Amino acid sequence: MSTIRVSGLRVRHRRTVALDAVDLDLGPGVHGLLGPNGAGKTSLIRVLATVAQASAGRVEILGEDVGEPARRGAVRARLGYLPQEFGYYPGFTVREFVAYVAWLKDMTAADVPAAVELALHRVGLGDRADAKVKTLSGGMVRRLGIAQAIVNEPEILLLDEPTAGLDPEQRVEFRALLRELGVRATVLVSTHLVEDVAAACTEVTLLDAGRVAYRGTPASLSAVGEATGPDGIGDSGIERGYTAALRAHRTPVEPTR
Ligand SMILES: Nc1ncnc2c1ncn2[C@@H]1O[C@H](COP(=O)(O)OP(=O)(O)OP(=O)(O)O)[C@@H](O)[C@H]1O
């Protein structure tokens, strides 16, 4: 079952082409989005979150063509999004902030208090519910970002570098949460931490210079690395797969005569 369908996607930022000719078909599960700095991960996530627009191509989310402005509202209520730079109101308490986002998502008022408590509990912030957001550490703010993204039990969850700033214990717990959410939802997680992909993702998409360089499972990406033999670059199978897949994508194909 496809919940996200992208075809021929092109995204430009002035003269820079951030994404070009991207085709993707995603369904429920946890999808890792990897790629070097500037590969286009954030540009892709922003278009899927309906906060940025495609220059060309078609993007369908939950069966709705989000190129049509009138279709975006319905999709946003069923979507969760953690941006790379996450804006919040420092004077709000943790509970107030998550409840505010629930309200923005058009959740039924009677459902909000329990949904907020559950989201805070899932990210390990249950005991900080009454704290002001401005008193949280950087990693706790990141967890608050994850809580606001999941409060409406989204069918599509888009997380842009969610583990940046989390301590190792929290990262391990977060991976378990991702696996749990991915049973029902389509979760797309951009990250530079390939270990997170190996541990939590069912599929991986590797972007390079705005194009899809590789798609497969974490195991198949590791196999690409193992096939390079002892000269592969990286400390783990999946790291070697990442570098090998990038190299293969960048190697020009010899024209056939
Ligand atoms: N607002 C902008 N104005 C101009 N160029 C931009 C803008 N945002 C992104 N770009 C360019 O688009 C390309 C893709 O950037 P994007 O942020 O999507 O990559 P990324 O894979 O998320 O990178 P990172 O891993 O560094 O977060 C890069 O060349 C970047 O310089």
The ligand as an SDF file (V2000), in Angstrom:
LIG
                    3D

 31 33  0  0  0  0  0  0  0  0999 V2000
   16.8630   28.2910    1.0720 N   0  0  0  0  0  0  0  0  0  0  0  0
   17.8030   27.9020    0.2090 C   0  0  0  0  0  0  0  0  0  0  0  0
   18.3320   28.7710   -0.6910 N   0  0  0  0  0  0  0  0  0  0  0  0
   19.2690   28.3760   -1.5910 C   0  0  0  0  0  0  0  0  0  0  0  0
   19.7470   27.1060   -1.6570 N   0  0  0  0  0  0  0  0  0  0  0  0
   19.2570   26.2120   -0.7880 C   0  0  0  0  0  0  0  0  0  0  0  0
   18.2750   26.5490    0.1910 C   0  0  0  0  0  0  0  0  0  0  0  0
   17.9830   25.4410    0.9190 N   0  0  0  0  0  0  0  0  0  0  0  0
   18.7620   24.4520    0.4200 C   0  0  0  0  0  0  0  0  0  0  0  0
   19.5260   24.9080   -0.5920 N   0  0  0  0  0  0  0  0  0  0  0  0
   20.4670   24.1100   -1.4050 C   0  0  0  0  0  0  0  0  0  0  0  0
   19.7610   22.9680   -1.8770 O   0  0  0  0  0  0  0  0  0  0  0  0
   20.5900   21.8240   -1.8310 C   0  0  0  0  0  0  0  0  0  0  0  0
   19.9420   20.7370   -0.9800 C   0  0  0  0  0  0  0  0  0  0  0  0
   19.8920   21.1860    0.3740 O   0  0  0  0  0  0  0  0  0  0  0  0
   19.1680   20.3530    1.5370 P   0  0  0  0  0  0  0  0  0  0  0  0
   19.1340   21.2260    2.7480 O   0  0  0  0  0  0  0  0  0  0  0  0
   17.8910   19.8270    1.0130 O   0  0  0  0  0  0  0  0  0  0  0  0
   20.1970   19.1460    1.7370 O   0  0  0  0  0  0  0  0  0  0  0  0
   20.3420   18.0970    2.9460 P   0  0  0  0  0  0  0  0  0  0  0  0
   20.5900   16.7700    2.3100 O   0  0  0  0  0  0  0  0  0  0  0  0
   19.1990   18.2100    3.8660 O   0  0  0  0  0  0  0  0  0  0  0  0
   21.6790   18.6090    3.6460 O   0  0  0  0  0  0  0  0  0  0  0  0
   22.2030   18.4690    5.1940 P   0  0  0  0  0  0  0  0  0  0  0  0
   22.6220   17.0450    5.3630 O   0  0  0  0  0  0  0  0  0  0  0  0
   23.3780   19.4110    5.1980 O   0  0  0  0  0  0  0  0  0  0  0  0
   21.0930   18.8920    6.0890 O   0  0  0  0  0  0  0  0  0  0  0  0
   21.9680   22.2910   -1.3290 C   0  0  0  0  0  0  0  0  0  0  0  0
   22.7700   22.5590   -2.4600 O   0  0  0  0  0  0  0  0  0  0  0  0
   21.6370   23.5700   -0.5930 C   0  0  0  0  0  0  0  0  0  0  0  0
   22.7420   24.4420   -0.6230 O   0  0  0  0  0  0  0  0  0  0  0  0
  1  2  1  0
  2  3  1  0
  2  7  2  0
  3  4  2  0
  4  5  1  0
  5  6  2  0
  6  7  1  0
  6 10  1  0
  7  8  1  0
  8  9  2  0
  9 10  1  0
 10 11  1  0
 11 12  1  0
 11 30  1  0
 12 13  1  0
 13 14  1  0
 13 28  1  0
 14 15  1  0
 15 16  1  0
 16 17  2  0
 16 18  1  0
 16 19  1  0
 19 20  1  0
 20 21  2  0
 20 22  1  0
 20 23  1  0
 23 24  1  0
 24 25  2  0
 24 26  1  0
 24 27  1  0
 28 29  1  0
 28 30  1  0
 30 31  1  0
M  END
$$$$
